[in-house]
Amino acid sequence: MPRSTLSVAIITLNEADNLARTLASVRFADEIVVVDSGSTDRTVEIARSFGAKVFSEHWKGFALQKNSAIDHCAGTWVLSLDADEELTEELQAEIRGMLETDAGTAPRVDGYRLRLRHVFLGRWMRYGGYYPDMKLRLFRRVTSSGVAHFTDRPVHESVTVAGRVETMTKDFLHHGYPNLEIYLEHMNRYSTLGGRIVAEKGKVSRSLPAFLWNVVLVPKLTFVWNYFFRLGFLDGREGLLLHLYHSAYISWKYAKAWQIGRGGGGGD
């Protein structure tokens, strides 16, 4: 029985500090596709050193950029990874086993959710709702409904699989925030994108009570829920900082939606 093939799809921009770790964890794949949007560091050189097929394309947004990477893939299965993520050895083995038996699987599975561990300031966040963070990242490139694609949203893009979806038992890691400067920069950018989504839905806190609820109370309640009731305090100082600044992100998001709604910019 022939083994199914795997393509790994990654989008990059100046990821020289992360990319080698990611690519080393997917050496077993039949193909690695990297779509780069103008890196000025060694990202492209590193990708090519691992035998990746590199395509240079202008930035189109997260979802469209990832869809472009999928379109360049040829494998039966696609594993979509961010450049700061890494497969554990256990997950590598689990995926290899799936590829070996895929053709004989009944009923047919079209996608797998993977268990994501977030690593914040060098510490695995086990509590507070951060683990396991289920992500649908492994899917058949072509299903009965056509070629798999991510939904086009400014942030938190996701892929939709029409067929049967199951969950793998092993983990992959997200190394996105090795220091607070990177985390706060990302949260500032993501809160702008999130604010745009909120504004497009018309939820711009026009009244003072709504403004106070979204910008002040919801962030505070989110912190209390995740840090105390969901045991985020067990993740030490790193957990405290993560939940504190995540609550600030929520406040920024709704404040920026209000700013966009009143014509104050921030929507681009």
Secondary structure, DSSP 8 states (H G I E B T S, - for coil): -----EEEEEEESS-TTTHHHHHHTTTTSSEEEEEES---SSHHHHHHHTT-EEEE-----HHHHHHHHHHT--SSEEEEEETTEEE-HHHHHHHHHHHHHGGG-SS---EEEEEEEEEETTEE--STT-SSEEEEEEEESEETTEE--B---SSS--B--SS-EEEEEEEEEEEEESSHHHHHHHHHHHHHHHHHHHHHTT----SHHHHHIIIIIHHHHHHHIIIIIT-GGGGHHHHHHHHHHHHHHHHHHHHHHHHHHTT-S---
